[in-house]
Amino acid sequence: MRRRDLSTVTIEDAERRMVIALHKMTRRQGDIFLSMRFDNASHDELAARHGITVEEVRADFVRAFTLWSRCLHARFPHLVWPWL
């Protein structure tokens, strides 16, 4: 799959795609993704908050980041998500 030129993505489009990605994530994945990105939460802090291991925090972050990346880079999002 070719990646989109992200210089053409508007803030509104990125926010819309973030909402789509968050709806595809589990609640825990979304919390971990947002906490690491915007609150600079550590792996240890998030593991304690969710009662999981640091490895599970890392795995959840990778899954969440992958979903976000796929949503951001989708060339034809209406084909992937027909409800857009």
C-alpha positions, 0 to 999 in steps of 0.5 A, spaced: 500 500 500 502 506 498 502 511 503 499 518 502 502 525 502 501 527 509 502 534 507 495 534 504 492 532 510 488 537 514 487 538 521 480 536 521 481 530 517 486 528 522 481 529 527 476 525 524 481 519 522 483 519 530 476 518 532 475 513 527 481 509 529 479 510 537 472 507 535 476 501 532 481 500 539 479 497 545 478 502 551 484 500 554 488 501 547 485 508 546 487 510 553 494 507 553 495 510 546 492 517 548 496 517 555 502 516 552 501 521 546 498 527 550 500 525 558 507 522 557 505 517 561 510 511 562 509 504 561 510 502 568 504 508 570 500 505 565 501 498 567 499 499 574 493 503 572 490 497 568 493 492 572 497 489 566 504 488 565 509 492 561 509 488 555 502 488 555 502 496 555 507 495 549 503 490 545 496 495 546 500 501 544 503 497 538 496 495 536 493 502 537 498 505 533 497 501 527 490 502 527 491 510 527 497 509 522 492 505 518 486 510 519 491 516 517 494 513 511 488 510 508 488 512 501 480 511 500 477 511 507 470 510 504 472 503 501 474 501 508 469 504 512 463 505 508 459 509 513 464 515 512 
